[in-house]
Amino acid sequence: MANDCVLLAAVSLLSAIQQAHFAKQVGNARVKYKVIPPSVTGSPDFERIFRAQQNTIEFYPLFLVVLWTSGLFFNQEITSIFGLVYLFSRYMYFIGYADSTKGRIPGFKIGLAILTILISLSVAGITNCMIDKYFDFNIAKKISKLFL
């Protein structure tokens, strides 16, 4: 079973490493801008880095749920590629936001598009699975026969 979801696990691990990296950046910014915990206000430069990390955390549960749901019910390989693109978009978002508030927009838009795709793939995969299980009709197999 573990081999069946190794790509999803790899993307999840990379995402956890990314979260740790962003948290470290906030710690470094605290030292640089002299913002002592638990304070979250100070220099605008610190606040942008802090908000970039917090916003990434806010989207993290959604990302993990749709990554695994899409991968398990739709397709692990396709989902993992979208997952990697999402991680890149969050990196773009973080770096852009640290630079300026407007700098976050390209990464945010790409990330939102990827989440929308993963949600759609999850819905399609779960729907197909339920129809197959309860009505013995597999839409994915019927569609694949059209192309073979």
N, C-alpha and C positions, 0 to 999 in steps of 0.2 A: 504494500500500500504506500509506503513512504516514497518509493521510486516513482509512483504515479503522480506525485505532487512536488517533485524536487525543484522544478523551476519556480513554482510559487513560493516555496520555502526560501530559495535563494534571493528572490526579489524582496521578500519580507525581511530577511536578514539585512540586506542592503539598506532597506528603508529604516530599520532600527539603528544601523550605523549612522545613517544620515541624520536621524533625530538626535543622536548623541553628539554628532559634530555641530549641529546647530545650537544645542545646549551649551557646548563648550565655547562657541562664539559669543553667546550671551555672557558667560562667565568672564571671558577675556575683555568684553566691552565694559563689564562692571568695574574691572580693575582699571582699564584705560580711562574711563570717564568718572571714576570715583563714585559709583553708585553702590551704596552698601545695602545688602539684603536686610529686610524684605522689601525695601523701597523699589518701585518699578518706574519712577519718574526721575528725570534729571536732564541731561543733555539730549537734545533732539536726535543726535546721532545714536546714542544709546537706546532711546525709545523706539527708533525705527528697527534696530536689530532685535530688541526685545519683542516688538509686535510681530516681526517676521517669524520669529520662532513660535510665538504663541498662536499665530494664525495657522502655521503648519501643524501644530499639535491639534488644533480644533478640527482640521480636516483628516487627521490621521486615522481615527476609527472608521470613518466612511471609506477611506481608501482601502484599508485592510479587509473590510467586509466585502466590498465589491470585487477586490482582487481575488479573494478566495472563492467567492460565490461564482464569479464568471469563470475562473479557472477550473473549478470542479464540475460545473454544470454545462459550460459551453466548450472552451478549449484552452488547455493550459499554455500552449505555446503562444497563441495569439495574445492571450491575456498577459503573459509575462512580458511580451514586447511592449504592450500598452503600459504595463506597470513600470518598466524602465523609462519610458518616455515621461510618465508622470513624475518619477523621481527627478529626472532632469529638469522638468518644468518647475518643481519645487526648489531646486537649486537656483534656477534662473530667478525665481520669485524672491528667494532669500537674498541673493547677491544684489538684485535690482532694488529691493526695498532698503537694504543697508545703505545704498548709495543715495536714493531719493524716493519719495512716496510714489511718484509717477513711474519709477523704474520697476515697480512690482507688477505692473499691469500685463506685460507680455507673458510672463511666467504664470500669472494667475489665469489668464484666458486659456492658455494651453492646458493647464491642469484641470480647469473646469470642463473643458471639452473632453479630456481623457476620462474624467469621472463620469460624464454623461454617457460616453461610449461603453464604459465598463458596467454601468447600471443597465444599459440597454442589452448588453450581452448576457448579463445575469438574468434579466427578465426573460429573454429568449430561451436561455438554457433551462431555467426552472420550468417555464411553460412547456417546453418540449418534453422534459422529463415527466411532468405531471400527466400530460396527454398520453404519453407512452405507457406510463404505469397504470393509469385508470381507464384508458380507452383503447389500449393496445394499438396505438397509432403513433409512429415516430416520424415527425415532420422532417427532422434533419436527414433521416435515411431516404425519405421520398425526394427531398430536394437534391441530395447527392446523386441519386440515380438519374436525375435529369441531366447532370453534367458528365456522367461516365458513359 
